Amino acid sequence: MALRAEPPDGGWGWMVVLSAFFQSALVFGVLRSFGVFFVEFVEAFEEQAARVSWIASIGIAVQQLGSPVGSALSAKFGPRPVVMAGGMLAALGMLLASFATSLTHLYLSIGLLSGCGWAFTFTPTLACLTRYFSRRRSLATGLSLTGVGLSSFAFAPFFQWLLNHYAWRGALLLVSALSLHLVACGALLRPLSLNEDSATSGPGTQLISLLHHGPFLCYTVALTLINTGYFIPYVHLLAHLQDLNWDPLPAAFVLSVVAISDLVGRVVSGWLGDTVPGPVARLLILWTTLTGVSLALFPVAQAPTALVTLAVAYGFTSGALTPVAFSVLPELVGTGRIYCGLGLMQMVESIGGLLGAPLSGYLRDVTGNYTASFVVAGAFLLAGSGVLILLPHVCFPAPTSKPQDFVTEALDIKVPMPKEGSGED
């Protein structure tokens, strides 16, 4: 473990960015492209859309709900063995899913087992990355998360091609093989020890302090609302297009358009987050509002040109909000508490990830179309943006010389320094 006074803003950190790039592709790229399997599961098991939607929702929820466990294990054993074990679990879940005979089997294999693997990979890696960067944190986060956009662009038509040639069971076997690459990604991680760690209290004290920290709680509520509607297009957009009599391959291509725009949005937002003066949270409010509006407008668009235009707008803004969302958190809680803070936030976020897609599917079953589903999804993002508007008044009471200082000054939790000669952390 390397010991540094401050984050190096480079060095081996770029290898961690590379690892996070492939991990985000193999976790969220797969999740975002899972809408291709959605229609197949509805037909294969003759189930309603709401019940099939629980597969992706359970996976997202377990990934976020299990984040504190992955964070705690990483704090104790380091991120490398935890992420490698997570890659094995994710691959095993997809392998078992290929033998599914009921939706319950898919809930347990993809939702629970692969979800646990994703929890052990994504959060520890992102927490490790934030410790390597300070001034370039938004850019590094944006670059690492571009893997989601690239993989979504490739996976949506690729998965559709696999379904056409090997059916859904054979396709899941190949997705399992792809997931094994998470093990190699984990091997690239190298934990970093910073001087700030010596002033950081134990996990229990950190948890209590975060639960009493108003800005952190406000931020967590906002991201939970955002998370409720964020994944809806990746689960139901393809089905919505098929309701409009689109062929499967052109519909899958629209998901690829979303992915390309997502990729561009992440890079642009990461660069803006490090260069535009003022709190990064303001950029987050902007991107969240635009994402909610674009989601709510999807049912209005009927012509192919309008749908593709909205797909581009949604992809860019939804991709842009992600790097700044993760960049605000270490400024709120400090890099010494990032494992605990990120794990706790993602655990609470899991409520939104769990309920979002089934609620959307339920509205589809009740109304017969996806109009209400997309409008409600957009409303959740706009509600999250409304909560974020409260954040500057809580967290950024006065201007400072650095944009990031707006957030760090608000940390009112006092962490006791170790007594001289006591030998305690």
C-alpha positions as CSV (number, residue, x, y, z in Angstrom):
1,M,0.0,0.0,0.0
2,A,1.4,3.3,-1.1
3,L,1.5,6.1,1.5
4,R,0.9,9.7,0.2
5,A,0.3,13.0,2.0
6,E,-2.3,14.0,-0.6
7,P,-4.0,12.3,-3.6
8,P,-1.4,12.1,-6.4
9,D,-3.9,13.3,-9.1
10,G,-2.4,10.7,-11.5
11,G,0.3,8.0,-11.4
12,W,-1.2,4.6,-10.7
13,G,-4.6,6.4,-10.4
14,W,-4.9,6.2,-14.2
15,M,-4.7,2.5,-14.0
16,V,-7.5,2.6,-11.4
17,V,-9.5,4.7,-13.9
18,L,-8.9,2.0,-16.5
19,S,-10.1,-0.7,-14.1
20,A,-13.2,1.4,-13.3
21,F,-13.8,2.0,-17.0
22,F,-14.1,-1.8,-17.7
23,Q,-16.0,-2.5,-14.5
24,S,-18.6,0.2,-15.2
25,A,-19.0,-1.4,-18.6
26,L,-19.4,-4.9,-17.3
27,V,-21.8,-3.8,-14.5
28,F,-24.0,-1.0,-15.7
29,G,-23.5,-1.6,-19.4
30,V,-25.0,-5.1,-18.8
31,L,-27.8,-3.6,-16.7
32,R,-28.6,-0.9,-19.2
33,S,-28.8,-3.4,-22.0
34,F,-31.0,-5.8,-20.1
35,G,-34.1,-4.4,-21.7
36,V,-33.2,-6.6,-24.7
37,F,-33.9,-9.6,-22.5
38,F,-37.1,-8.1,-21.1
39,V,-39.3,-8.9,-24.0
40,E,-37.8,-12.5,-24.3
41,F,-38.6,-13.2,-20.6
42,V,-42.1,-11.9,-20.9
43,E,-42.7,-14.3,-23.8
44,A,-40.8,-17.3,-22.4
45,F,-42.4,-17.3,-19.0
46,E,-45.8,-15.7,-20.0
47,E,-45.7,-13.2,-17.2
48,Q,-46.8,-9.6,-16.8
49,A,-44.3,-6.8,-17.4
50,A,-44.4,-5.7,-13.8
51,R,-43.2,-9.2,-12.6
52,V,-40.4,-9.4,-15.2
53,S,-39.3,-5.9,-14.3
54,W,-38.3,-7.1,-10.8
55,I,-35.3,-9.0,-12.3
56,A,-33.4,-5.8,-13.2
57,S,-34.8,-3.9,-10.2
58,I,-33.6,-6.6,-7.7
59,G,-30.2,-6.6,-9.3
60,I,-29.9,-2.8,-9.1
61,A,-31.2,-2.8,-5.5
62,V,-28.9,-5.5,-4.3
63,Q,-25.9,-3.8,-6.0
64,Q,-26.7,-0.7,-4.0
65,L,-28.0,-2.3,-0.9
66,G,-24.9,-4.5,-0.7
67,S,-22.5,-1.5,-1.2
68,P,-21.9,-1.0,2.6
69,V,-20.8,-4.6,2.8
70,G,-18.4,-4.2,-0.1
71,S,-17.1,-1.0,1.4
72,A,-16.6,-2.5,4.8
73,L,-14.7,-5.5,3.4
74,S,-12.6,-3.2,1.2
75,A,-11.7,-1.0,4.2
76,K,-10.5,-4.2,6.0
77,F,-9.0,-6.3,3.3
78,G,-8.4,-3.8,0.5
79,P,-10.4,-3.4,-2.7
80,R,-8.5,-5.9,-4.8
81,P,-9.6,-9.2,-3.3
82,V,-13.1,-7.9,-2.7
83,V,-13.6,-6.8,-6.4
84,M,-12.1,-10.1,-7.7
85,A,-14.5,-12.1,-5.6
86,G,-17.4,-9.9,-6.8
87,G,-16.5,-10.7,-10.4
88,M,-16.8,-14.4,-9.7
89,L,-20.2,-13.9,-8.1
90,A,-21.5,-11.8,-11.0
91,A,-20.4,-14.4,-13.6
92,L,-21.8,-17.3,-11.5
93,G,-25.2,-15.5,-11.3
94,M,-25.5,-15.2,-15.0
95,L,-24.4,-18.8,-15.5
96,L,-27.1,-20.1,-13.2
97,A,-29.7,-17.8,-14.9
98,S,-29.2,-19.6,-18.2
99,F,-30.7,-22.7,-16.6
100,A,-33.8,-20.8,-15.2
101,T,-37.2,-22.4,-15.3
102,S,-39.1,-19.7,-13.6
103,L,-38.9,-16.0,-12.7
104,T,-38.0,-16.8,-9.2
105,H,-34.9,-18.5,-10.4
106,L,-34.0,-15.3,-12.3
107,Y,-34.7,-13.2,-9.2
108,L,-32.2,-15.3,-7.2
109,S,-29.5,-15.7,-9.9
110,I,-29.4,-12.4,-11.7
111,G,-31.0,-10.2,-9.0
112,L,-29.5,-11.6,-5.9
113,L,-26.2,-13.4,-6.8
114,S,-25.1,-11.2,-9.7
115,G,-26.3,-8.2,-7.7
116,C,-24.0,-9.1,-4.8
117,G,-21.1,-9.4,-7.2
118,W,-21.8,-6.0,-8.7
119,A,-22.0,-4.6,-5.1
120,F,-18.5,-5.9,-4.4
121,T,-17.0,-4.5,-7.6
122,F,-18.4,-1.0,-8.4
123,T,-18.5,0.8,-5.1
124,P,-15.0,-0.3,-3.8
125,T,-13.5,0.6,-7.2
126,L,-15.1,4.0,-7.3
127,A,-14.1,4.7,-3.7
128,C,-10.5,3.7,-4.5
129,L,-10.5,6.0,-7.5
130,T,-11.7,9.1,-5.6
131,R,-8.7,8.7,-3.2
132,Y,-6.3,9.0,-6.1
133,F,-7.6,12.3,-7.4
134,S,-8.5,15.7,-6.0
135,R,-8.3,18.5,-8.6
136,R,-9.0,16.1,-11.5
137,R,-11.6,14.1,-9.6
138,S,-14.6,15.0,-11.8
139,L,-12.7,14.3,-15.0
140,A,-11.3,11.0,-13.7
141,T,-14.7,9.9,-12.6
142,G,-16.2,10.9,-15.9
143,L,-13.6,9.0,-17.9
144,S,-14.0,5.9,-15.8
145,L,-17.8,5.9,-16.2
146,T,-17.6,6.3,-20.0
147,G,-17.4,2.6,-20.0
148,V,-21.1,2.5,-19.4
149,G,-21.8,4.5,-22.5
150,L,-19.5,2.5,-24.7
151,S,-20.7,-0.9,-23.5
152,S,-24.3,0.2,-23.8
153,F,-23.7,1.2,-27.4
154,A,-22.1,-2.2,-28.1
155,F,-24.1,-4.5,-25.8
156,A,-27.7,-3.6,-26.9
157,P,-27.4,-4.7,-30.5
158,F,-24.9,-7.4,-29.5
159,F,-27.3,-8.9,-27.0
160,Q,-30.1,-8.8,-29.6
161,W,-27.8,-10.6,-32.1
162,L,-27.0,-13.2,-29.4
163,L,-30.7,-13.7,-28.8
164,N,-31.5,-14.1,-32.5
165,H,-28.7,-16.8,-32.9
166,Y,-28.5,-18.5,-29.5
167,A,-31.8,-17.7,-27.7
168,W,-31.8,-16.2,-24.3
169,R,-30.2,-19.1,-22.5
170,G,-27.1,-19.2,-24.7
171,A,-26.9,-15.4,-24.6
172,L,-26.8,-15.5,-20.8
173,L,-24.0,-18.0,-20.9
174,L,-21.9,-15.6,-23.0
175,V,-22.8,-12.7,-20.7
176,S,-21.5,-14.8,-17.8
177,A,-18.2,-15.2,-19.7
178,L,-18.0,-11.4,-20.2
179,S,-18.6,-10.9,-16.4
180,L,-15.5,-12.9,-15.5
181,H,-13.3,-10.1,-16.8
182,L,-14.3,-8.2,-13.6
183,V,-11.7,-10.5,-11.9
184,A,-8.9,-9.0,-14.0
185,C,-10.2,-5.5,-13.4
186,G,-9.9,-6.1,-9.6
187,A,-6.3,-7.2,-10.0
188,L,-5.4,-3.7,-11.2
189,L,-6.5,-2.0,-8.0
190,R,-3.8,-0.8,-5.6
191,P,-5.0,0.7,-2.3
192,L,-3.7,4.1,-1.3
193,S,-3.0,5.4,2.3
194,L,-3.4,9.1,2.8
195,N,-2.4,11.3,5.8
196,E,-6.0,12.2,6.2
197,D,-6.7,8.6,7.2
198,S,-4.9,9.0,10.5
199,A,-7.5,11.5,11.6
200,T,-10.4,9.3,10.5
201,S,-12.5,7.5,13.2
202,G,-13.7,3.9,13.0
203,P,-16.5,2.8,10.7
204,G,-19.1,2.9,13.5
205,T,-18.3,6.5,14.4
206,Q,-18.3,7.4,10.8
207,L,-21.7,5.9,10.3
208,I,-23.2,7.8,13.3
209,S,-21.7,11.1,12.2
210,L,-23.0,10.7,8.7
211,L,-26.5,9.9,10.0
212,H,-26.4,13.2,11.9
213,H,-25.0,15.2,9.0
214,G,-27.8,17.2,7.4
215,P,-26.2,18.0,4.0
216,F,-25.3,14.3,3.5
217,L,-28.8,13.2,4.3
218,C,-30.3,15.8,2.0
219,Y,-28.0,14.7,-0.8
220,T,-28.9,11.0,-0.2
221,V,-32.6,11.7,-0.4
222,A,-32.1,13.6,-3.7
223,L,-30.1,10.8,-5.3
224,T,-32.7,8.2,-4.1
225,L,-35.5,10.1,-6.0
226,I,-33.2,10.4,-9.0
227,N,-32.4,6.7,-8.9
228,T,-36.1,5.8,-8.9
229,G,-36.6,7.1,-12.5
230,Y,-33.1,7.0,-13.9
231,F,-33.1,3.4,-15.1
232,I,-36.6,3.3,-16.6
233,P,-35.6,3.8,-20.3
234,Y,-33.0,1.0,-20.1
235,V,-35.6,-1.4,-18.9
236,H,-38.7,-0.3,-20.9
237,L,-37.7,1.9,-23.8
238,L,-37.2,-1.0,-26.1
239,A,-40.6,-2.4,-25.2
240,H,-42.2,1.1,-25.6
241,L,-40.7,1.3,-29.1
242,Q,-42.0,-2.2,-30.0
243,D,-45.5,-1.0,-28.8
244,L,-45.1,1.6,-31.5
245,N,-44.5,-1.2,-34.0
246,W,-40.7,-0.8,-34.3
247,D,-38.7,-3.9,-35.3
248,P,-36.4,-5.3,-32.5
249,L,-33.1,-4.4,-34.2
250,P,-33.9,-0.7,-34.9
251,A,-35.3,-0.4,-31.4
252,A,-32.1,-1.8,-30.0
253,F,-30.2,0.7,-32.1
254,V,-32.0,3.5,-30.3
255,L,-30.5,2.2,-27.0
256,S,-27.1,2.4,-28.7
257,V,-27.9,6.1,-29.6
258,V,-28.6,6.7,-26.0
259,A,-25.3,5.1,-25.1
260,I,-23.2,7.2,-27.4
261,S,-24.8,10.4,-26.1
262,D,-24.3,9.1,-22.6
263,L,-20.6,8.6,-23.3
264,V,-20.2,12.2,-24.6
265,G,-22.2,13.6,-21.7
266,R,-19.9,11.9,-19.1
267,V,-16.7,13.3,-20.6
268,V,-18.1,16.8,-21.1
269,S,-19.6,16.9,-17.6
270,G,-16.4,15.6,-16.0
271,W,-14.4,18.3,-17.7
272,L,-16.9,21.0,-16.8
273,G,-17.0,19.8,-13.2
274,D,-13.3,20.6,-12.8
275,T,-13.2,23.8,-14.8
276,V,-16.5,25.7,-14.2
277,P,-16.3,28.0,-11.1
278,G,-18.9,27.5,-8.4
279,P,-20.2,24.4,-6.6
280,V,-20.3,21.2,-8.6
281,A,-23.8,20.6,-7.2
282,R,-25.2,23.3,-9.5
283,L,-24.2,21.3,-12.5
284,L,-25.8,18.3,-11.0
285,I,-29.1,20.3,-10.6
286,L,-28.9,21.3,-14.2
287,W,-28.3,17.8,-15.6
288,T,-31.0,16.3,-13.4
289,T,-33.6,18.7,-14.4
290,L,-32.9,18.3,-18.1
291,T,-32.9,14.5,-17.7
292,G,-36.3,14.6,-16.0
293,V,-37.8,16.8,-18.8
294,S,-36.5,14.6,-21.6
295,L,-38.0,11.5,-19.8
296,A,-41.4,13.0,-19.4
297,L,-41.4,14.0,-23.1
298,F,-40.9,10.4,-24.4
299,P,-44.6,9.6,-24.7
300,V,-45.2,12.7,-26.7
301,A,-42.8,11.8,-29.4
302,Q,-44.3,9.4,-32.0
303,A,-42.2,10.1,-35.2
304,P,-38.8,8.3,-35.4
305,T,-36.9,11.5,-35.7
306,A,-38.5,12.9,-32.5
307,L,-37.8,9.7,-30.6
308,V,-34.1,9.6,-31.7
309,T,-33.7,13.3,-30.8
310,L,-35.2,12.6,-27.3
311,A,-32.9,9.6,-27.0
312,V,-29.9,11.8,-27.7
313,A,-31.0,14.4,-25.2
314,Y,-31.8,11.8,-22.5
315,G,-28.5,10.0,-23.1
316,F,-26.4,13.1,-22.9
317,T,-28.0,14.6,-19.8
318,S,-28.3,11.3,-17.9
319,G,-24.7,10.6,-18.6
320,A,-23.6,14.1,-17.6
321,L,-25.2,13.9,-14.1
322,T,-23.3,10.7,-13.1
323,P,-19.7,12.0,-12.7
324,V,-20.7,15.1,-10.9
325,A,-23.0,13.1,-8.6
326,F,-20.1,11.0,-7.5
327,S,-17.7,14.0,-7.3
328,V,-19.9,15.9,-4.8
329,L,-19.9,13.1,-2.2
330,P,-16.1,13.0,-1.3
331,E,-16.3,16.8,-0.9
332,L,-19.2,16.3,1.6
333,V,-17.7,13.5,3.7
334,G,-13.9,13.7,2.9
335,T,-11.7,11.1,1.2
336,G,-11.1,9.4,4.5
337,R,-14.7,8.5,4.9
338,I,-15.5,7.9,1.2
339,Y,-15.8,4.1,1.7
340,C,-18.4,4.5,4.4
341,G,-20.2,7.5,2.8
342,L,-20.5,5.9,-0.7
343,G,-21.6,2.6,0.7
344,L,-24.3,4.2,2.9
345,M,-25.5,6.4,0.1
346,Q,-25.8,3.6,-2.3
347,M,-27.6,1.5,0.3
348,V,-30.3,4.1,0.7
349,E,-30.4,4.7,-3.1
350,S,-31.3,1.0,-3.5
351,I,-34.9,1.9,-2.5
352,G,-35.3,3.8,-5.7
353,G,-33.6,1.2,-7.8
354,L,-35.8,-1.5,-6.3
355,L,-39.1,0.3,-6.9
356,G,-38.6,2.2,-10.1
357,A,-38.9,-0.5,-12.8
358,P,-41.7,-2.5,-11.2
359,L,-43.7,0.7,-10.7
360,S,-43.1,1.5,-14.4
361,G,-44.2,-2.0,-15.4
362,Y,-47.3,-1.8,-13.1
363,L,-48.3,1.4,-14.8
364,R,-47.9,-0.3,-18.2
365,D,-50.1,-3.2,-17.1
366,V,-52.8,-0.8,-15.8
367,T,-52.9,1.7,-18.6
368,G,-51.9,-0.5,-21.5
369,N,-49.0,1.8,-22.6
370,Y,-45.8,3.4,-21.3
371,T,-47.1,7.0,-21.2
372,A,-47.6,7.1,-17.4
373,S,-44.4,5.2,-16.9
374,F,-42.2,7.7,-18.5
375,V,-44.0,10.7,-17.1
376,V,-43.7,9.4,-13.5
377,A,-40.1,8.6,-14.1
378,G,-39.4,12.1,-15.2
379,A,-41.3,13.4,-12.2
380,F,-39.0,11.5,-9.8
381,L,-36.0,13.1,-11.4
382,L,-37.5,16.6,-11.2
383,A,-38.4,15.9,-7.5
384,G,-34.7,15.0,-6.9
385,S,-33.6,18.2,-8.6
386,G,-36.0,20.1,-6.3
387,V,-34.3,18.6,-3.3
388,L,-30.9,19.4,-4.7
389,I,-31.9,23.0,-5.0
390,L,-32.0,23.0,-1.2
391,L,-28.5,21.7,-1.0
392,P,-26.6,25.0,-1.8
393,H,-28.4,26.8,1.0
394,V,-27.5,24.1,3.5
395,C,-24.0,23.3,2.3
396,F,-22.7,26.4,0.5
397,P,-23.4,29.3,2.8
398,A,-20.4,31.5,1.7
399,P,-18.1,31.8,-1.2
400,T,-14.5,30.6,-1.0
401,S,-11.4,30.6,-3.2
402,K,-12.0,27.0,-4.5
403,P,-15.2,25.6,-5.9
404,Q,-14.9,22.4,-3.9
405,D,-14.5,24.3,-0.6
406,F,-18.2,25.1,-0.7
407,V,-19.0,21.6,0.3
408,T,-16.1,20.8,2.6
409,E,-16.8,23.8,4.8
410,A,-20.2,22.4,5.6
411,L,-18.9,19.3,7.2
412,D,-19.8,20.0,10.8
413,I,-18.9,16.6,12.2
414,K,-15.9,16.9,14.3
415,V,-13.5,14.0,14.2
416,P,-11.3,13.7,17.3
417,M,-7.6,13.6,16.6
418,P,-5.6,10.8,18.2
419,K,-3.9,11.7,21.4
420,E,-0.1,12.1,21.2
421,G,1.6,8.9,22.2
422,S,-1.6,6.9,22.6
423,G,-0.9,4.7,19.6
424,E,-4.6,4.7,18.6
425,D,-6.0,5.5,15.2
